[in-house]
Each structure stands twice: as C-alpha cells, then as structure tokens.
C-alpha cells in the first residue's frame, strides 16, 4: 500500500467549494503540497483556513471538488487518509488530571498498540518534542507551550506522514514559538510533510518552503515564499538580512557585485549585513554563495518581514477593494 504514496503530492486540492447554509466558506480552492515539505496556509480570520483543514482531516465531507492525501481521495478513501495524517486543531481538549505519559498512552492504546509498542513509541515522541523529562508531570501543571508540545506528541503517536496543524503557535511566548519551529524543522528532516495554518505570514517566513494565501475562501497566491516577493518586484525593493557567526572581511564588496544590488550596509548589533535589491529578480543562492565564498559562517538569512507583511496585505486587501 505504501508504494502508491511515492511520486504523488502530499496534498492535492482541486476546485473545492464548501458551504455552511448560504455562507461559502471555501470558494473554488486549488493548490498542492509536495511531500517532505513545510507549507504555510495563511489568511486573516474567517478566510476559510480551519474549514479547509477539517476537510483534509476527513472531519467534513467535501461538497464540491476533490481533495487527495498521498493520492487517496478524502471523501471515498478516508480510512487510508486517516492512517497518514495527524491533526492538531487550534483549540484542543486535554485530560488535565492525567500525566503526560498517561495521556499519550491512552491515545496509543486507541490505535491498537501493544504495551511494548506504546512504551517504545511514547519514548520516541517525547524525545522528538523534547518532553522526555516531563512524562510524569500532570498536564494541568504545564505551561501553554508545554501543553502544545504534548498535543504535538499525541499527533505523532501513530507516526503519520502528514501533520495538519491549525494555528499551533497561537498563545505562545516568543521562546516557545522558536522552540516549536525547531521541532517542526526536525520533523521535516525525518521526512514528515507539515501543513501549518497561521494568520501571520512573517512568522512562517523562515520555516516554510511554500505558502498558500487564502482570503474570503479564495486562493490569492500559492507557490514558493521566494516567488511571493518576486511577483511584484517592479514596485518593491527586496531587503535581506544576513547574520554571521563572526565578522567576514570582503563580504560587502562581494555582495556589491551581484546584479540588482542597491545597498549593502553592516548590521549595528551583530556581525552581518543588510542587502537591498532593486526590481531585479533575485536568486538567493547567489547571495549565499557570495557569503560562503568569502568564508562567512551564516547564523541566519531572512527576508525583511515588513515586505512579507506588505505582500500579504496587498493580496488580501485586493479582495476587499473588489
């Protein structure tokens, strides 16, 4: 059965429309997600994100259009779909009087695992979520961030190939958000596909390979994060911030040689530079090669979040103006 998963997208959504009475929550939506990638699903509140996630999770039956997960039709082959997905809703109920281990053991037993399988699996998912030292703690005594990790561990118990995460960073402090993102990157390295919804595009910029922007039930953009900025470069300047592990001689001069560079200036607080481009299409590989060629150790590389936020506003406000 697993052979059929090879070579197909993790998610295929084609012309999906879903109504709640007279309200069109999802309107002719089409997009796809590659395997072993992290895909951002972004839109303002009420855009249709949660409805789309519930359709993919087989909790709602599609009314119009087709949804497939690893090639399996969500409507007609939902049992195969459920084997491959783990769904973490935005509001989740937890048995607060249980310990972390008891909570995970309950769900592992529901999947029909033996005691030995449950013990091994729970140990693995606690290690993945960096919660192995908290397995005897009562859930009610955990912080919001720790409870999010337990919920993610619960989603991983049956080793799903696709994680559907609805606003997983909601309510988390900055440190907890960063730690959660690090866990998701580690899961991607293990071959998981992660589909993560948010109403803040910039918080996914360093995490996602691709993104779909939804507004009023309609797809406004679906593609790579890089192309999202490229599509309107004739009107916007691109600005990248590169933080280095240590100062690097000659880097500014090397970056000035790249096509379209308008300005290179050093950062004030840490070693690194800010590079600003004109409307020229930017290949970020050329930037990285220039840094590496000068012997620079890259600590972080990111596009200016103000530009991502503006791109998001331009796409979603267009729907308001129409």
C-alpha positions as CSV (number, residue, x, y, z in Angstrom):
1,X,0.0,0.0,0.0
2,X,2.8,2.4,0.8
3,X,4.2,2.2,-2.7
4,X,1.3,4.2,-4.0
5,X,2.4,7.1,-1.8
6,X,5.6,7.6,-3.9
7,X,5.8,10.3,-6.6
8,X,2.5,12.0,-5.7
9,X,1.9,15.3,-3.9
10,X,1.2,15.0,-0.2
11,X,-1.9,17.2,-0.7
12,X,-3.9,17.9,-3.8
13,X,-6.9,20.2,-3.6
14,X,-8.8,20.8,-6.8
15,X,-11.7,23.2,-7.3
16,X,-13.1,22.7,-3.7
17,X,-16.1,24.6,-2.6
18,X,-17.8,24.2,0.7
19,X,-21.0,25.9,2.1
20,X,-22.4,26.4,5.5
21,X,-26.0,27.1,4.7
22,X,-25.8,30.3,2.5
23,X,-22.2,31.1,3.5
24,X,-19.5,30.0,1.0
25,X,-16.6,29.2,3.4
26,X,-14.3,27.8,0.7
27,X,-14.7,29.0,-2.8
28,X,-13.2,27.0,-5.8
29,X,-9.9,26.4,-3.9
30,X,-7.0,24.7,-5.8
31,X,-3.4,24.1,-4.6
32,X,-0.9,21.3,-3.9
33,X,1.8,20.5,-1.4
34,X,5.0,18.5,-2.1
35,X,6.0,15.6,0.1
36,X,8.5,16.2,2.9
37,X,8.0,20.0,2.9
38,X,6.6,22.6,5.2
39,X,3.7,24.5,3.7
40,X,2.2,27.6,5.2
41,X,-1.6,28.1,4.9
42,X,-2.1,31.8,5.7
43,X,-5.1,34.1,5.8
44,X,-7.0,36.5,8.0
45,X,-9.5,35.3,10.5
46,X,-12.5,33.9,8.7
47,X,-10.6,33.2,5.5
48,X,-11.6,29.5,5.4
49,X,-8.4,28.0,6.8
50,X,-10.0,25.9,9.5
51,X,-12.7,24.6,7.2
52,X,-10.0,23.6,4.7
53,X,-8.1,21.8,7.4
54,X,-11.2,20.0,8.6
55,X,-11.9,18.8,5.1
56,X,-8.3,17.5,4.7
57,X,-8.6,15.8,8.1
58,X,-11.8,14.0,7.0
59,X,-13.9,15.7,9.7
60,X,-16.0,17.4,7.0
61,X,-17.2,15.7,3.8
62,X,-16.3,17.6,0.6
63,X,-19.4,19.0,-1.1
64,X,-17.7,20.1,-4.4
65,X,-14.3,19.3,-5.8
66,X,-11.6,16.8,-5.0
67,X,-9.1,16.5,-2.1
68,X,-6.4,13.9,-2.1
69,X,-3.8,13.0,0.5
70,X,-0.8,11.0,-0.8
71,X,-3.1,10.1,-3.8
72,X,-6.0,8.9,-1.6
73,X,-9.4,10.6,-2.1
74,X,-10.5,12.2,1.2
75,X,-14.2,11.5,0.5
76,X,-14.1,7.9,-0.7
77,X,-10.8,6.6,0.8
78,X,-10.9,8.3,4.2
79,X,-9.6,5.3,6.1
80,X,-6.4,5.3,4.1
81,X,-6.2,9.1,4.6
82,X,-6.6,8.8,8.3
83,X,-3.7,6.4,8.5
84,X,-1.4,9.1,7.0
85,X,-2.5,12.2,8.9
86,X,-2.2,13.8,12.3
87,X,-4.5,16.7,13.0
88,X,-3.8,19.3,15.7
89,X,-6.7,21.7,16.0
90,X,-6.4,25.3,17.2
91,X,-8.4,24.6,20.3
92,X,-7.7,21.2,21.8
93,X,-9.1,19.5,24.9
94,X,-6.6,17.7,27.2
95,X,-7.3,15.4,30.1
96,X,-5.7,17.7,32.7
97,X,-5.7,15.2,35.5
98,X,-3.5,12.8,33.6
99,X,0.2,12.7,33.5
100,X,1.9,13.3,30.2
101,X,2.7,9.6,29.8
102,X,-0.9,8.6,30.7
103,X,-2.3,11.0,28.2
104,X,-0.1,9.7,25.4
105,X,-0.6,6.0,26.4
106,X,-4.4,6.5,26.2
107,X,-4.2,7.6,22.6
108,X,-1.6,5.0,21.7
109,X,-3.9,2.3,23.1
110,X,-6.7,3.7,20.9
111,X,-4.6,3.0,17.9
112,X,-4.4,-0.7,19.0
113,X,-0.8,-0.7,20.0
114,X,0.6,-3.3,22.4
115,X,2.0,-2.3,25.7
116,X,5.6,-2.7,24.4
117,X,4.8,-0.7,21.2
118,X,3.2,2.0,23.3
119,X,6.2,2.3,25.6
120,X,8.6,2.5,22.7
121,X,6.5,4.9,20.7
122,X,5.9,7.3,23.6
123,X,9.5,7.4,24.4
124,X,10.3,8.3,20.8
125,X,7.7,11.1,20.5
126,X,8.7,12.5,23.9
127,X,12.3,12.7,22.7
128,X,11.2,14.3,19.4
129,X,9.3,17.0,21.3
130,X,11.9,17.4,24.0
131,X,9.4,16.3,26.7
132,X,11.1,13.1,27.9
133,X,11.9,14.7,31.2
134,X,8.2,15.7,31.8
135,X,6.4,12.4,31.3
136,X,5.4,12.1,35.0
137,X,4.1,15.7,35.2
138,X,0.4,16.4,35.4
139,X,-0.9,18.1,32.3
140,X,-2.7,20.7,34.4
141,X,0.6,22.0,35.7
142,X,2.3,22.5,32.4
143,X,2.6,25.9,30.7
144,X,0.8,26.6,27.4
145,X,3.9,26.0,25.4
146,X,4.5,22.6,27.1
147,X,0.9,21.6,26.6
148,X,1.3,22.4,22.9
149,X,4.3,20.0,22.8
150,X,2.2,17.3,24.5
151,X,-0.5,17.8,21.9
152,X,2.0,17.6,19.1
153,X,3.4,14.4,20.7
154,X,-0.1,13.0,20.7
155,X,-0.4,13.8,17.0
156,X,2.8,11.8,16.3
157,X,1.9,8.7,18.2
158,X,0.7,6.7,15.1
159,X,3.7,8.0,13.0
160,X,1.7,10.0,10.4
161,X,3.3,11.1,7.2
162,X,1.3,14.4,7.1
163,X,0.8,16.8,10.0
164,X,-2.1,19.2,9.8
165,X,-1.5,22.0,12.4
166,X,-4.1,24.7,12.9
167,X,-2.5,27.8,14.5
168,X,0.0,25.8,16.6
169,X,1.9,28.9,17.8
170,X,-1.3,30.7,19.0
171,X,-0.8,32.0,22.5
172,X,2.8,31.0,22.8
173,X,5.5,33.4,24.0
174,X,8.5,34.1,21.7
175,X,10.8,31.5,23.1
176,X,8.1,28.8,23.0
177,X,7.4,29.8,19.3
178,X,11.0,29.4,18.4
179,X,11.3,26.0,20.1
180,X,8.1,24.8,18.4
181,X,9.5,25.9,15.0
182,X,12.8,24.0,15.7
183,X,10.8,20.8,16.5
184,X,8.8,21.2,13.2
185,X,12.1,21.6,11.2
186,X,13.4,18.4,12.9
187,X,10.2,16.6,11.9
188,X,10.6,17.7,8.3
189,X,14.2,16.3,8.3
190,X,12.6,13.0,9.3
191,X,10.5,13.1,6.1
192,X,7.3,14.4,7.5
193,X,5.1,16.8,5.5
194,X,3.8,19.7,7.6
195,X,0.8,21.8,6.7
196,X,0.6,24.7,9.1
197,X,-2.0,27.4,9.2
198,X,-1.5,30.9,10.6
199,X,-2.8,34.4,10.2
200,X,0.7,35.9,10.4
201,X,2.8,35.4,7.2
202,X,6.1,36.7,8.5
203,X,6.3,34.2,11.4
204,X,6.4,31.4,8.8
205,X,8.9,33.0,6.5
206,X,12.0,31.1,7.8
207,X,10.1,27.9,8.2
208,X,8.1,27.2,5.1
209,X,9.2,26.0,1.7
210,X,5.9,27.2,0.1
211,X,2.8,29.1,1.1
212,X,-0.9,29.4,0.1
213,X,-2.7,32.6,0.9
214,X,-6.4,32.4,1.4
215,X,-8.9,35.3,1.7
216,X,-12.6,35.1,1.9
217,X,-12.5,31.5,0.9
218,X,-10.4,32.1,-2.2
219,X,-6.8,31.4,-3.0
220,X,-4.9,34.6,-3.7
221,X,-1.5,33.0,-4.0
222,X,0.1,29.6,-3.9
223,X,3.7,28.9,-4.5
224,X,7.2,29.4,-3.0
225,X,7.8,32.0,-0.4
226,X,10.6,33.5,-2.6
227,X,8.2,33.8,-5.6
228,X,5.7,35.6,-3.5
229,X,8.1,38.5,-3.2
230,X,9.4,38.2,-6.8
231,X,5.9,38.7,-8.4
232,X,5.8,42.3,-7.5
233,X,9.4,43.3,-7.5
234,X,8.9,46.1,-10.1
235,X,7.2,48.1,-7.3
236,X,9.1,46.8,-4.3
237,X,12.7,46.6,-3.2
238,X,13.9,43.4,-1.7
239,X,15.8,43.5,1.5
240,X,17.7,40.6,3.0
241,X,19.4,40.4,6.4
242,X,22.3,38.1,6.9
243,X,23.7,37.5,10.4
244,X,27.1,35.9,10.6
245,X,28.8,33.8,13.2
246,X,31.8,36.2,13.0
247,X,33.0,39.2,11.1
248,X,33.9,38.5,7.4
249,X,36.3,40.7,5.5
250,X,35.5,41.5,1.9
251,X,31.8,40.4,2.2
252,X,30.4,43.8,1.4
253,X,32.4,44.2,-1.7
254,X,31.5,40.7,-2.9
255,X,27.8,41.4,-2.5
256,X,28.0,44.7,-4.3
257,X,29.0,42.7,-7.4
258,X,25.6,40.9,-7.6
259,X,23.1,42.0,-10.2
260,X,20.5,44.5,-8.8
261,X,22.2,45.3,-5.5
262,X,21.4,48.9,-4.5
263,X,22.9,49.0,-1.0
264,X,25.0,46.8,1.3
265,X,25.4,48.0,4.9
266,X,26.7,46.3,8.0
267,X,24.5,45.5,10.9
268,X,25.0,47.5,14.1
269,X,24.4,45.0,16.8
270,X,25.9,41.7,15.5
271,X,28.3,40.7,12.6
272,X,26.4,40.7,9.4
273,X,25.0,42.8,6.6
274,X,21.7,44.0,5.1
275,X,21.5,43.8,1.3
276,X,18.9,45.8,-0.6
277,X,18.0,45.0,-4.3
278,X,16.1,46.9,-6.9
279,X,13.4,45.3,-9.1
280,X,15.8,42.6,-10.4
281,X,14.7,39.0,-9.8
282,X,16.9,37.7,-7.0
283,X,18.3,34.2,-6.9
284,X,19.0,33.8,-3.1
285,X,21.5,31.0,-4.0
286,X,23.8,33.7,-5.4
287,X,23.7,35.7,-2.2
288,X,24.5,32.6,-0.1
289,X,27.3,31.6,-2.5
290,X,28.8,35.1,-2.2
291,X,28.8,34.8,1.6
292,X,30.2,31.3,1.7
293,X,32.8,32.3,-0.9
294,X,34.2,34.9,1.5
295,X,34.4,32.4,4.3
296,X,31.4,33.7,6.1
297,X,29.6,31.4,8.6
298,X,25.8,32.1,8.3
299,X,23.9,32.3,11.5
300,X,20.6,33.4,9.9
301,X,19.4,34.6,6.5
302,X,16.0,36.2,6.2
303,X,13.9,38.5,4.0
304,X,12.7,41.7,5.7
305,X,9.4,40.7,7.4
306,X,7.9,44.1,6.5
307,X,7.9,43.1,2.9
308,X,6.2,39.8,3.5
309,X,3.5,41.6,5.6
310,X,3.1,44.1,2.8
311,X,2.8,41.3,0.2
312,X,0.1,39.7,2.4
313,X,-1.8,42.9,2.8
314,X,-1.6,43.7,-0.9
315,X,-3.1,40.3,-1.8
316,X,-5.8,40.2,0.9
317,X,-6.8,43.9,0.6
318,X,-7.3,43.4,-3.1
319,X,-10.2,41.2,-2.2
320,X,-11.7,43.9,0.0
321,X,-11.4,46.6,-2.7
322,X,-13.1,44.4,-5.4
